[in-house]
Amino acid sequence: MAVNGGQYKTTYQTALTDVKENDVEGIGCLRLQDGKVYRWVLFSTGTATLASVVGGLLGFLATDKALTTVCTDYSDCVATFLAGQALVAGMTTGYYCWIQVGGIGASLTNDITSVAVGNTCGLSGDDQGLILAADTSHVGGVCVDATTTAQKLWLTCIK
């Protein structure tokens, strides 16, 4: 396996929408493809067992100090800390998958109320996106399209 710049692999065993029972890529592995950045993570639906949806925002599970497990139940996540955006619907807890962490993401599944282009965004406790103040240390995304039917974020999640 070749490595680019010491951080990105150049060959992968999985497609971006593959889901695996085992960690076949190396947890936390980054993937650069078509100008976007993806991260290989472990998935959890959280205590509310909220299913993943394509374009849904994900947080880091608060009990995972390594920040390698993502979750759809924001009440179980590190507060306001956006991990990325889901690429697969109906994920099962304990499976591995890719999430998007950089570049322009897909249209958001759950619109963020009163968002405008340039607003910084993170997670809220009600399983929605949240507009954050400009001085927030890590937001995870900036709104680049505020259209009600096609809100999009420029993802700047931790890599």
Helices and strands as residue ranges (DSSP letters): E 3-4, E 8-9, E 19-20, E 30-33, E 36-44, E 57-61, E 69-71, G 74-76, E 77-86, E 96-104, E 120-123, E 129-132, E 141-145, E 152-156
